[in-house]
Each structure stands twice: as structure tokens, then as C-alpha cells.
Amino acid sequence: MEEILANLGNYGFPMVVAAYLLVRVEKKLDTLTLAIKDLQQAIGYLYTGLAGPNPTPPRNVNAILSRPGSSQP
């Protein structure tokens, strides 16, 4: 019984920390996935805007282009 409790003490805490970090990383990956999709839409909008008339903007192109560090056409 003491061996089980010792193993639980030795391995339980690292397992809980690893599970917590995996959940946090998963949320950040979801956010990054959405940001990459938005960037793809914005680049496509800018490309078609230069290549042809009347492109349809993505749903949040104004928010993307108005972020600090981005250059507006």
C-alpha cells in the first residue's frame, strides 16, 4: 500500500501538470488555427484586389488590416 502511495506521489503530480499544460496548449493551437485561416483570407483578398475588380473581402479584413504592424494597401 505504501508503494502505491509513493508512486502516486511521484507520478501523480507530473501527470496532472502535463494534462493541464496540454489543455492550455490545445486552446492556443485553436486560436492560432483561426488566425492562420484569417491571414489566408486576408492575403487572398489583397491578391485578388490587385489582380481583378470587385473582390469580396473576408469577414474581418478591416480588423486584420487595422492591427498594429500591418500595412494597409
Secondary structure, 3 states (H helix, E strand, C coil): CHHHHHHHHHHHHHHHHHHHHHHHHHHHHHHHHHHHHHHHHHHHHHHHHHHCCCCCCCCCHHHHHCCCCCCCC
